[in-house]
Amino acid sequence: MGRNKYRKELKSRIALDAIKSHKTIAELASEYEVKWTPSVV
């Protein structure tokens, strides 16, 4: 299964929304209908 590729415009819109708002990553992923899986470092 390959990774999804998102347009630069969508990525920047999500990043700006994340900076401006106090939403969690999960909330932003749900709002923009993108899959988010936490990475373990």
N, C-alpha and C positions, 0 to 999 in steps of 0.2 A: 504494500500500500504506500503510495507516494505522499509527499507532503503537499499541503495546499499552498498555492501561491496567491498572495494578495497584492493588489495594486498599491503603489506608493501613496496615492491619495488617501486610500482607506487607512493605511498604517499611520500616516501623519495625523489624520482626523482622530483616530483612537488615541494616539499619543497626546495630542493637545487636550482632548477630553479628560484623559487621565490626570494631566497636570492641573487643569482647571477645577475638576470636581473632587469630591471625597468618596468616590465610588471604589469598590474593590475590583480587582482584576476579573473576578468571576462575574460581577455585575456588568462590567464593560463588555466582556465576551458574550454574555447573554444578549445584551442590548444590540450589539453589532452582528450577532449571529455567527460568531467565529468560535472555533474550538480552542480551548485553553487547557493545557495539562501542566501541572506544576513540575518543574524539573528539580531533580535532587542533585545538589552539588556537593 
